[in-house]
Amino acid sequence: MLVERRNGKRFHAQIGAVFNDQTGLNFCFITNLSRSGAYLNSKRTFGIGSHVMMQISNGSFDAPVEGRIVRIDRPMRNSHHCGMGVSFDHLSPAAKRLRDDLLLYLMGLKYHNPWN
């Protein structure tokens, strides 16, 4: 039986994010987002417990977001899916406002699309 360990409701997303590591600048997509974390669809992954600093944007404002890796998905045979779950740590007030703005947008998409 699977135990749900997430602290908040996640919303499907396609949000670009950028992070920097020893190999240089890396681009990824946040494919789901919650108040406590996100899932990054990325070809580059780090070890569990690793610290990651990324830059996210809502199109008019951007902020750095810190987190730690809590889950890794490596590609399986015949699959290119690869990514990592990130738990947010110590978000600045600006990062919290940006995260909440993105969540409000994603909630609107989820609950208003059936009416279109």
C-alpha positions in Angstrom: 0.0 0.0 0.0 1.4 3.4 -1.0 1.5 6.1 1.7 0.9 9.7 0.6 3.7 11.8 2.1 2.9 15.1 0.4 2.0 18.0 2.6 -0.3 19.8 0.2 -2.4 19.4 -2.9 -0.4 19.4 -6.1 -1.5 21.1 -9.3 -0.4 20.1 -12.8 1.9 22.7 -14.3 4.3 23.5 -17.2 6.4 26.2 -15.6 10.0 26.8 -16.8 12.7 26.9 -14.2 16.5 27.4 -14.4 19.1 26.1 -12.0 22.9 26.2 -12.0 25.3 23.5 -11.0 28.8 22.4 -11.7 27.9 21.6 -15.3 26.5 25.1 -15.9 23.0 26.4 -16.5 20.2 23.9 -16.7 16.6 24.4 -17.8 13.8 22.2 -16.6 10.0 22.2 -16.3 8.0 22.2 -13.0 5.3 19.6 -13.9 3.4 19.9 -10.6 3.5 22.4 -7.8 2.2 22.7 -4.2 2.8 24.9 -1.3 5.5 22.5 0.1 7.3 21.4 -3.1 7.4 20.7 -6.8 8.3 18.0 -9.3 11.0 19.0 -11.8 11.1 17.2 -15.1 14.8 17.4 -15.9 17.4 15.3 -17.6 19.8 16.4 -14.9 19.1 14.9 -11.4 20.9 15.1 -8.1 21.1 12.8 -5.1 18.4 12.6 -2.5 19.1 15.3 0.2 21.0 17.5 -2.2 20.3 21.2 -2.1 19.0 22.9 -5.2 18.6 26.6 -5.9 16.4 27.5 -8.9 14.9 30.6 -10.5 11.2 30.6 -11.3 9.0 33.2 -12.9 5.3 34.0 -13.5 6.1 36.0 -16.6 6.5 39.4 -15.0 8.3 38.6 -11.7 11.0 36.0 -10.9 12.5 34.8 -7.6 15.1 32.3 -6.4 13.6 29.2 -4.8 15.6 26.9 -2.5 14.8 23.3 -1.9 16.1 19.8 -1.3 15.7 16.7 -3.4 13.4 14.2 -1.8 12.7 11.8 -4.7 14.4 10.9 -8.0 13.0 9.2 -11.1 15.6 7.8 -13.4 14.6 6.8 -17.0 13.3 3.3 -17.4 13.9 1.2 -20.5 12.1 2.8 -23.5 11.3 5.9 -21.5 12.9 9.3 -21.4 11.0 10.4 -18.2 13.5 11.7 -15.7 13.1 14.1 -12.8 13.1 14.8 -9.2 10.8 15.8 -6.3 11.9 19.0 -4.5 10.7 20.0 -1.0 10.9 23.8 -0.5 13.1 25.1 2.2 13.3 28.6 3.7 11.4 30.5 1.0 11.9 34.2 1.0 8.8 36.4 1.2 9.2 37.2 -2.5 9.5 33.5 -3.4 6.4 32.7 -1.3 4.4 35.4 -3.1 5.5 34.0 -6.5 4.7 30.4 -5.5 1.3 31.5 -4.2 0.6 33.5 -7.4 1.5 30.5 -9.6 -0.7 28.2 -7.4 -3.7 30.6 -7.8 -3.2 30.5 -11.5 -3.0 26.7 -11.6 -6.1 26.4 -9.4 -8.0 28.6 -11.7 -6.9 26.5 -14.7 -8.0 23.3 -13.0 -11.4 24.4 -11.7 -12.4 26.8 -14.6 -11.4 24.8 -17.7 -14.6 22.6 -17.5 -16.6 25.7 -18.1 -14.9 26.6 -21.3 
